[in-house]
């Protein structure tokens, strides 16, 4: 499917992030994004339901080791469904740092779950 649904990810200075957008039904990563701390990235993903996982840390060692032994692994505790109602395409903005009264909770992952 074409990537048409908007996804914006905001980060905070300090740590960098490696984000995976994974199809909930197939387990396939439809997008992986490296985000420098403090940056905001906007992408488009195909319509569907996705799990969003991320690794964070300060020193990037590459796709295999990520941020080394100091890597923190997390995932959003909810799924994200991108859909087309015929009038508008549903998208999301995610903030990867704590927001007062925020509505996205995260779950800590074991590295094997990433």
C-alpha positions in Angstrom: 0.0 0.0 0.0 1.1 3.6 -0.6 2.3 5.5 2.4 -0.3 8.3 2.8 -1.1 8.6 6.5 0.8 11.3 8.5 2.9 10.4 11.5 4.8 13.1 13.3 7.3 12.2 16.1 8.7 14.8 18.5 11.7 14.2 20.7 13.5 16.0 23.5 17.1 17.0 23.7 19.4 14.6 25.6 18.8 11.1 24.1 18.5 10.1 20.5 15.8 7.6 19.3 15.5 4.8 16.9 11.8 4.2 16.2 10.1 1.2 14.6 6.6 1.4 13.2 5.5 -2.3 13.0 2.4 -3.7 11.4 0.4 -5.2 14.2 -0.9 -8.2 12.1 2.2 -9.2 10.1 5.0 -8.1 12.5 6.7 -6.3 9.5 8.5 -3.0 10.2 7.0 -0.6 7.7 9.3 2.2 8.8 12.4 2.7 10.9 13.5 6.2 11.8 16.5 7.7 13.6 15.7 10.9 15.4 18.2 13.2 17.0 17.2 14.4 20.4 15.3 17.7 20.1 14.2 17.0 16.5 10.8 16.4 15.1 10.3 14.1 12.1 7.3 13.8 9.9 6.7 10.7 7.7 3.8 9.0 6.0 2.9 5.3 6.6 0.4 3.0 4.8 -3.1 2.7 6.2 -3.3 0.0 8.9 -2.8 -0.7 12.5 0.7 -0.3 14.0 2.7 -0.8 17.1 5.3 1.8 17.8 8.5 0.8 19.6 11.7 2.8 20.2 15.2 2.5 21.5 16.9 5.5 23.0 20.4 6.4 24.2 23.2 8.9 23.8 25.8 7.2 21.5 24.7 5.5 18.3 26.7 2.4 17.4 24.6 1.3 14.3 21.6 -0.8 13.4 22.9 -3.9 15.2 24.1 -2.5 18.5 21.9 0.6 18.5 23.0 2.6 21.6 25.1 -0.2 23.1 24.7 -1.5 26.6 23.0 1.8 27.6 20.1 1.3 25.2 16.6 1.7 26.7 13.8 -0.1 24.9 10.1 1.0 25.1 6.9 0.7 23.2 3.6 2.6 23.3 1.0 0.8 25.3 -1.6 1.3 22.6 -1.9 0.5 18.9 -2.2 3.3 16.3 -4.8 2.8 13.5 -4.3 5.0 10.4 -7.4 5.0 8.3 -9.2 6.9 5.5 -12.8 7.9 6.3 -13.3 9.0 2.7 -13.1 12.6 3.9 -9.9 12.6 5.8 -6.9 10.4 6.6 -6.3 9.7 10.3 -2.8 10.5 11.5 -0.9 10.9 14.8 1.6 13.1 16.5 3.7 11.3 19.1 5.9 13.0 21.7 8.7 10.8 23.0 9.1 12.6 26.4 6.9 13.1 29.4 4.1 15.6 28.9 1.9 16.9 31.8 -1.5 15.3 31.4 -0.2 13.4 28.4 -2.3 10.5 27.1 0.4 8.0 25.8 1.8 5.5 28.3 4.9 3.4 27.5 6.0 -0.1 28.4 9.7 -1.0 29.0 10.8 -3.8 26.7 13.5 -6.5 26.9 16.0 -6.1 24.1 14.8 -9.4 22.6 11.3 -7.9 22.2 12.6 -5.0 20.1 
